[in-house]
Amino acid sequence: MESQLLISDLENIISEKIFIKIEKWNLYLGDAGLSRLLAVECIRNKEQGPLKAAKISLEAINVNVGDGVKSFPLINLITTSQILELEEILESFFDN
């Protein structure tokens, strides 16, 4: 039960703070249905440390585009500042 709470807590933070950047448009991961996947991946990679866990997790999640014919790693769809934001989130989350 505790691990489910951790995932849900991290999911909530990610859903409100991390977004995909398309031109001048921001699609938050909560709205895109990707925040739980990212939270699970980040917790799975926790032992790597927050900085590496963020990048490994973002690379592991593929995002389908259009009809799903093409997909891209999530890390290719977010800005460098968003990667840094995720690293900071994981640092504070893992320290607790």
Secondary structure, 3 states (H helix, E strand, C coil): CHHHHHHHHHHHHHHHHCEEEECCEEEEHHHHCCHHHHHHHHHHCHHHCHHHHHHHHHHHCEEEECCCCEEEEHHHCCCHHHHHHHHHHHHHHHHC
